[in-house]
């Protein structure tokens, strides 16, 4: 939950025509829908085809000129002009009544910019509001209160914004407007939460979500956050990601947090490529079930994969990368070390590991297990479930008080279950998530003195195929 920013400068009369109306619903209701202010041409652009979609995710409420200009150019294909609608849930606290439109009108390729300030959920069904949105080519949600925006779920406004994207236009937002543009929305309807509070209890009553509103192309499984570094929001994003996985709000047992810093903006293009304009942004991937995410207890989640983007750097949301991240753990509600900086893994194709050990058949018994004891950790092991009765064994060793964490990415071709066995073959712990492509993970700490040998066993539960699984092994 954030507040709209003020802007001291009014748009000049020479730049645009300004009209102020209290729009009335045309569906039999005489209630005012809100305040409408239009800058620029009084007539909308008419054009048969647009080249988007394009999306902007801003770290604060202000328009980012770089990402906005790039989005406008992508949508109009570099020629002509387009219409923008700004949606706000409250008026600015000071200065101009149209701070976002003031900034937009200064950019090339703009025919008009219309600001709608809407304060009720029912405003989402107002005919004039929806006519303006459908005639626009870009819809921008201002900073403010994302809970007000979430209240428009299921109204005509939701469908109108989706129609803009479908015709090749775009959507975006700043601060609260960034939150509403992700498929899993931290809606803050009970109030905002800090990182410390979220890590201490990932089921705190202040953590509430809205899903099923906007689901933009190539952006599935994402939870946006804003003011990221300035307000130390990494911890709460980690909690959001764990909750999304635990509650089944995303598919495939994975969720991505996207945190954008103030003054920065991610531009997502039609091919799913996100480019950073400004200082920094973070992509936080959770790819397994949390070790502990329970009401009233602190979060424990090992192996968050974090990408730190700097100016001009990119992240491919269509073909999501499997390298370039650094790892961070949360244990008992505490992040192990600085989560905003780390040394990236650079061995592409071996997620989480600097060393890859591929299975050497036959490794179908403990006696023929492939030896992973000499690997440098973090490391990766890989193999396939070649038949419906296939079992793969890998040998590892643990010293006293050493903790082993293993996360297995399983392809959609089969369902593989995962076990940790002692030297006698007895099961110590297991991960048996159900479903084709369901990832598996487990953690085990050796509490006895000395070191001992253990075995990792992957077993085909359902299906088989040639696509490889990859398991990431870390020790601490």
C-alpha positions in Angstrom: 0.0 0.0 0.0 1.6 3.3 -1.1 0.4 6.9 -1.7 0.3 8.8 -4.9 3.1 11.3 -5.5 2.5 15.0 -5.9 3.7 17.1 -8.9 4.1 20.9 -8.7 3.7 21.7 -12.4 0.4 21.8 -14.3 0.3 21.0 -18.0 0.3 24.1 -20.1 -2.8 25.1 -22.1 -0.6 25.3 -25.2 0.3 21.7 -24.8 -3.1 20.2 -24.4 -6.8 20.7 -24.1 -8.0 20.1 -20.5 -11.6 19.1 -19.7 -12.9 18.3 -16.3 -16.1 16.3 -15.9 -18.0 14.3 -13.3 -18.9 11.3 -15.5 -22.3 9.7 -15.0 -23.1 6.1 -15.5 -25.2 5.5 -18.6 -26.8 2.3 -17.4 -29.6 3.8 -15.5 -27.6 5.0 -12.5 -27.1 8.7 -11.9 -24.2 8.2 -9.5 -21.0 10.0 -10.4 -18.2 7.6 -11.4 -15.4 9.9 -10.5 -13.3 12.7 -11.9 -12.2 12.7 -15.5 -9.4 15.0 -16.8 -8.3 14.8 -20.4 -5.1 16.3 -21.8 -4.2 16.6 -25.5 -6.6 15.9 -28.4 -10.3 15.6 -27.6 -10.6 12.8 -30.3 -9.1 9.3 -30.0 -6.7 7.8 -32.5 -8.2 5.4 -35.0 -5.9 2.7 -36.3 -6.4 -0.9 -37.4 -3.3 -2.5 -35.9 -0.9 -2.1 -33.0 2.4 -3.8 -32.4 2.4 -4.6 -28.7 1.7 -5.7 -26.1 4.2 -3.9 -23.8 4.1 -3.5 -20.0 5.9 -1.2 -17.5 6.4 -2.2 -13.9 7.7 0.8 -11.9 9.3 0.9 -8.5 7.5 4.0 -7.4 4.5 6.0 -8.6 6.2 8.3 -11.1 6.3 7.7 -14.8 9.7 6.5 -15.9 10.3 8.3 -19.2 12.7 5.7 -20.6 10.5 2.6 -20.1 7.3 4.5 -21.0 8.8 5.9 -24.3 10.0 2.4 -25.2 6.6 0.9 -24.5 4.9 3.6 -26.6 7.3 3.1 -29.5 6.8 -0.7 -29.3 3.0 -0.4 -29.4 2.8 2.1 -32.2 5.6 0.4 -34.2 7.6 3.7 -34.2 4.9 5.6 -36.2 1.8 7.6 -35.4 0.5 8.4 -32.0 -1.7 6.7 -29.3 -4.0 7.4 -26.4 -3.2 6.7 -22.7 -5.6 6.3 -19.8 -4.4 6.8 -16.2 -6.4 5.0 -13.5 -6.1 6.3 -10.0 -7.9 5.4 -6.7 -7.3 8.7 -5.1 -6.3 12.3 -6.1 -2.7 13.5 -5.7 -2.0 14.9 -2.3 -0.4 18.1 -3.7 0.5 19.9 -6.9 -1.0 18.9 -10.3 -4.2 17.0 -10.5 -2.7 15.0 -13.4 1.0 14.2 -12.5 1.2 11.0 -14.6 -0.5 12.6 -17.7 1.8 15.7 -17.3 4.8 13.4 -17.7 3.2 11.3 -20.5 2.3 14.3 -22.6 5.9 15.4 -22.7 6.8 12.2 -24.5 6.7 11.7 -28.3 4.0 9.6 -29.9 1.1 10.7 -27.6 -2.3 11.9 -28.9 -4.0 12.2 -25.5 -3.8 11.3 -21.9 -6.9 10.9 -19.7 -6.9 10.7 -15.9 -9.7 8.9 -14.2 -9.9 9.1 -10.4 -12.2 6.4 -9.2 -13.0 5.8 -5.6 -15.6 3.0 -5.6 -15.6 -0.6 -6.8 -18.8 0.1 -8.7 -16.9 2.7 -10.8 -15.4 -0.2 -12.7 -18.8 -0.7 -14.5 -19.2 2.9 -15.6 -19.7 3.2 -19.3 -17.7 6.4 -19.9 -14.7 5.0 -18.0 -14.8 1.8 -20.0 -15.2 3.6 -23.3 -12.1 5.7 -22.6 -10.1 2.6 -21.7 -11.2 0.6 -24.7 -10.4 3.5 -27.0 -6.9 3.8 -25.5 -3.7 1.9 -26.4 -2.0 2.0 -22.9 -3.5 1.9 -19.4 -1.4 3.0 -16.5 -2.4 2.3 -12.8 -1.2 5.2 -10.6 0.4 4.8 -7.2 -1.9 4.7 -4.2 -3.8 1.7 -2.8 -3.7 -1.6 -4.7 -6.7 -2.9 -2.7 -8.9 -0.4 -4.5 -7.7 -1.7 -7.8 -8.2 -5.3 -6.7 -11.9 -4.4 -6.0 -12.3 -3.9 -9.8 -11.8 -7.6 -10.3 -14.8 -9.0 -12.2 -16.0 -5.6 -13.3 -16.2 -4.3 -16.9 -13.0 -2.4 -16.2 -11.0 -5.6 -15.9 -12.2 -6.8 -19.3 -11.6 -3.4 -20.8 -8.0 -3.3 -19.8 -7.6 -6.9 -21.1 -9.0 -5.7 -24.4 -6.4 -3.0 -24.7 -3.6 -5.6 -24.3 -5.4 -8.1 -26.7 -5.4 -5.5 -29.5 -1.6 -4.9 -29.2 -1.6 -2.1 -26.6 -0.2 -2.2 -23.1 -0.6 -1.9 -19.4 1.6 -0.8 -16.5 1.7 1.0 -13.3 3.8 2.5 -10.5 4.0 1.4 -6.9 0.4 0.1 -6.1 -0.1 0.1 -9.9 2.8 -2.3 -10.3 1.3 -4.7 -7.8 -2.0 -4.9 -9.6 -0.2 -5.9 -12.9 1.1 -9.2 -11.6 -1.0 -12.4 -11.7 -0.6 -12.9 -7.9 -1.3 -9.5 -6.3 -0.2 -8.7 -2.8 -3.3 -6.5 -2.3 -2.6 -5.0 1.2 -6.3 -5.0 1.9 -5.6 -5.5 5.6 -2.7 -3.0 5.6 1.0 -3.1 4.6 3.5 -5.5 6.1 7.3 -5.3 6.7 9.9 -7.9 5.8 10.6 -8.7 9.5 6.9 -9.2 10.1 6.4 -11.4 7.0 9.4 -13.6 7.8 8.4 -14.0 11.4 4.9 -15.3 10.3 4.3 -15.8 6.6 0.6 -16.3 7.4 0.3 -12.9 9.2 -3.2 -11.5 8.7 -1.7 -8.5 6.8 -0.6 -10.8 4.0 -3.5 -11.1 1.6 -3.6 -11.8 -2.1 -5.9 -11.3 -5.1 -5.5 -13.7 -8.0 -7.4 -14.2 -11.3 -7.4 -10.6 -12.3 -4.6 -9.8 -14.9 -2.5 -12.5 -16.3 -0.2 -11.0 -18.9 1.6 -13.0 -21.6 4.8 -14.6 -20.5 4.4 -13.3 -16.9 2.8 -16.3 -15.2 3.6 -17.2 -11.6 4.8 -13.7 -10.7 4.2 -11.5 -7.6 5.3 -7.9 -8.0 6.7 -5.6 -5.3 7.8 -2.0 -5.3 10.0 0.5 -3.4 12.1 -2.6 -3.1 15.6 -1.8 -1.8 14.6 1.6 -0.2 12.0 0.0 2.0 13.9 -3.3 2.5 11.2 -5.5 1.0 13.2 -8.6 0.0 12.2 -10.5 3.1 8.5 -10.0 2.5 8.8 -10.9 -1.2 10.5 -14.1 0.0 7.5 -14.8 2.2 5.0 -14.0 -0.6 6.8 -16.5 -2.9 6.8 -19.2 -0.2 3.1 -18.6 0.4 2.2 -18.7 -3.3 3.9 -22.1 -3.6 2.5 -23.5 -0.4 -1.1 -22.3 -1.2 -1.0 -23.4 -4.8 -1.5 -19.9 -6.2 1.0 -20.7 -8.9 1.5 -23.8 -11.1 4.4 -26.2 -11.2 5.5 -25.7 -7.6 7.3 -22.5 -8.5 6.8 -18.7 -7.9 8.8 -15.6 -9.0 8.9 -12.4 -7.0 9.7 -9.3 -9.0 11.0 -6.4 -6.9 11.6 -3.0 -8.6 13.5 -0.2 -6.8 12.4 3.4 -6.7 13.3 5.3 -9.8 13.5 2.1 -11.8 11.1 0.4 -14.2 11.0 -3.0 -15.9 9.8 -2.9 -19.5 8.3 -6.3 -20.6 8.0 -6.6 -24.4 5.8 -8.8 -26.6 8.5 -11.5 -26.6 8.6 -11.8 -22.8 12.0 -9.9 -22.5 12.2 -7.6 -19.5 14.7 -4.7 -19.7 15.6 -2.6 -16.7 15.4 1.2 -16.9 16.9 2.8 -13.8 18.9 1.6 -10.8 18.0 -2.0 -10.0 15.5 -4.8 -9.8 15.4 -8.3 -8.4 13.9 -11.6 -9.6 13.4 -14.0 -6.7 12.6 -17.6 -7.6 11.3 -20.2 -5.2 11.2 -23.6 -6.9 10.2 -26.0 -4.2 7.9 -26.3 -1.2 9.0 -24.4 1.9 10.6 -26.4 4.7 8.4 -24.4 7.1 5.5 -22.0 6.2 3.0 -22.3 8.9 0.7 -19.8 10.7 2.4 -18.3 13.7 5.8 -19.8 13.0 8.8 -18.2 11.3 9.6 -19.0 7.7 12.2 -21.6 6.7 13.0 -21.8 3.0 16.3 -22.9 1.5 17.8 -22.0 -1.8 16.0 -18.9 -3.1 17.5 -18.1 -6.5 18.0 -14.4 -7.0 18.8 -12.4 -10.1 20.0 -8.8 -9.5 19.4 -6.6 -12.6 21.3 -3.4 -13.2 20.7 -0.6 -15.7 20.0 -2.0 -19.2 20.1 -5.7 -18.1 17.5 -8.1 -19.1 15.5 -11.2 -17.8 13.7 -13.5 -20.2 10.3 -14.3 -18.8 9.3 -16.4 -21.8 12.4 -18.7 -21.6 13.3 -18.2 -17.9 17.0 -18.6 -17.2 18.6 -21.5 -15.3 21.8 -19.6 -14.4 23.0 -16.2 -13.4 21.5 -16.2 -9.9 22.9 -16.3 -6.4 21.4 -18.4 -3.6 20.0 -17.3 -0.2 18.4 -19.2 2.6 15.8 -18.2 5.2 16.0 -20.2 8.5 13.7 -19.5 11.4 12.7 -16.2 9.8 16.3 -15.0 9.3 18.0 -14.5 6.0 21.5 -16.1 6.1 23.3 -13.1 4.6 22.8 -9.9 2.6 20.0 -10.8 0.1 20.6 -7.7 -2.1 24.0 -8.8 -3.3 25.7 -12.0 -4.2 28.0 -13.8 -6.7 26.0 -15.3 -9.5 26.2 -18.9 -10.6 27.5 -18.8 -14.2 27.3 -22.5 -15.2 24.3 -22.4 -17.5 22.3 -25.6 -17.7 23.3 -26.7 -14.2 20.9 -24.8 -12.0 22.4 -24.0 -8.6 25.6 -25.9 -9.2 29.2 -25.2 -10.2 29.7 -29.0 -10.8 27.4 -31.3 -12.7 27.4 -35.1 -12.3 25.4 -36.9 -14.9 24.2 -40.4 -14.0 26.1 -43.3 -15.3 23.9 -46.3 -15.8 23.4 -48.8 -14.4 23.0 -46.9 -11.1 19.8 -48.7 -10.1 21.0 -50.0 -6.7 23.0 -48.6 -3.7 25.8 -50.9 -4.7 26.1 -49.3 -8.1 25.3 -45.7 -7.0 27.1 -42.9 -8.8 29.6 -41.2 -6.4 28.8 -37.6 -5.6 30.9 -37.5 -2.4 33.9 -35.7 -4.1 31.9 -32.9 -5.7 32.5 -29.3 -4.8 29.3 -27.9 -3.4 27.0 -26.4 -4.5 26.7 -29.1 -7.1 24.2 -30.6 -9.5 23.2 -34.2 -10.3 21.3 -35.1 -13.4 19.6 -38.2 -15.0 16.5 -39.5 -16.6 13.6 -41.8 -15.7 14.2 -44.0 -18.7 11.4 -46.5 -17.8 8.5 -46.7 -15.4 10.5 -48.9 -13.1 13.8 -46.8 -13.2 15.6 -45.9 -10.0 18.7 -43.8 -9.8 21.1 -43.7 -6.8 23.8 -41.2 -5.9 26.1 -41.5 -3.0 26.9 -38.5 -0.7 28.5 -38.0 2.7 27.8 -35.7 5.6 29.9 -34.5 8.5 28.6 -33.8 12.0 26.1 -31.0 12.1 26.2 -30.6 8.3 22.9 -29.9 6.5 22.2 -31.1 3.0 19.5 -29.4 0.9 18.5 -31.0 -2.4 16.1 -29.4 -4.9 15.1 -31.4 -7.9 13.6 -29.9 -11.1 11.5 -32.6 -12.7 10.4 -32.4 -16.4 6.8 -32.8 -17.4 7.4 -36.2 -18.9 7.1 -38.0 -15.6 6.5 -38.0 -11.9 9.6 -38.9 -9.9 9.7 -39.4 -6.1 12.8 -38.6 -4.1 14.3 -40.3 -1.0 17.3 -39.9 1.3 18.5 -43.2 2.6 21.1 -44.1 5.3 23.9 -46.5 4.7 21.6 -49.5 5.4 19.0 -48.3 2.9 16.5 -47.0 5.5 14.5 -43.9 4.5 15.4 -40.9 6.5 13.3 -38.3 4.7 11.5 -38.1 1.4 9.7 -35.8 -1.1 6.8 -37.3 -3.0 4.9 -34.4 -4.6 2.2 -35.7 -6.9 1.9 -34.9 -10.6 3.8 -34.9 -13.8 6.6 -32.4 -13.6 6.1 -31.8 -9.9 9.5 -30.7 -8.4 10.9 -32.4 -5.3 13.0 -31.1 -2.4 14.3 -32.2 0.9 16.6 -31.1 3.7 18.5 -33.3 6.3 21.0 -32.4 9.0 23.4 -35.0 10.4 23.4 -34.6 14.2 25.7 -37.5 15.1 29.4 -37.2 15.5 31.8 -38.0 12.7 30.8 -38.4 9.0 28.7 -41.0 7.3 27.5 -42.1 3.8 24.0 -41.5 2.6 22.2 -42.3 -0.7 19.9 -40.1 -2.8 17.3 -42.2 -4.6 15.1 -41.0 -7.4 12.3 -43.3 -8.4 9.9 -43.3 -11.3 6.4 -43.1 -9.8 4.4 -42.4 -13.0 5.5 -42.1 -16.6 9.0 -42.1 -18.1 11.0 -40.3 -20.8 14.3 -38.9 -22.1 14.1 -35.3 -20.6 16.5 -35.0 -17.8 15.8 -34.1 -14.1 18.4 -31.9 -12.4 18.9 -31.8 -8.6 20.8 -29.0 -6.9 22.8 -30.0 -3.8 23.9 -27.5 -1.2 25.6 -28.0 2.2 25.8 -25.6 5.1 
